[in-house]
Amino acid sequence: MGRALLIAAVAVILVLIWRGDPGVRQPPGILAPGEPLQTTVTASDSWQRGAYQIEPLAGYDITARVLSTRTYWMGRDSSISPIDFAVAWGEMSDQTLIDQFRFSQGSRHLYYRPRGAMPLPMDEVNSHVANMHLIPASDDISKRLEAVSPGQVVTMDGYLVQVHGPNGFAWKSSLSRTDTGEGACELMWVDQLSVK
């Protein structure tokens, strides 16, 4: 009996994790109409975070609707980037379209699929959603990122970066909004954050 109860409890926890926090529902309409702004970095400065060296690859400014968030505590990457945001902008920031998809995060990836017929061409969807690995620039930014709920609109300013660490550790941001699969996520140093 005890084993069956434990299995049932684990199943419930996994379902809750998979479903995630439904967050804030928004009225229909595009909430984040602009494209992310990626700019050339003129200086080649880098900085340290503990044993890790962080190098900016591009300036990055994004306003997006948060689809889901996921906090990580285990693994070397969690000491650099403790939280991921799945985000959408353009047409994909519209609640009407969001309702036509299932979104989930896990193992540093974003998964999504339509609930029925695909409402937009897949290329359009892929180029307007992203899983972002976030590196808070300060304890204050870290706390504010943790407080963000799905459904809210965030503006984040900082850099897309690459990280090098002990024993050959390397982690590099994508610099494209149209790539998919392994290596397609943005690794972002977040200097500034505002939430609507």
Secondary structure, DSSP 8 states (H G I E B T S, - for coil): -HHHHHHHHHHHHHHHHHH--------SS-S--S--EEEE------EEETTEEEEEEEEEEEEEEEEEEEE--SSHHHHH--EEEEEE-GGGGSHHHHTTEEEEEETTEEEEEESSS-SS-HHHHHTTEEEEEEEESSHHHHHHHHT--TT-EEEEEEEEEEEE-GGG-EEE----SS--STT-SEEEEEEEEEE-
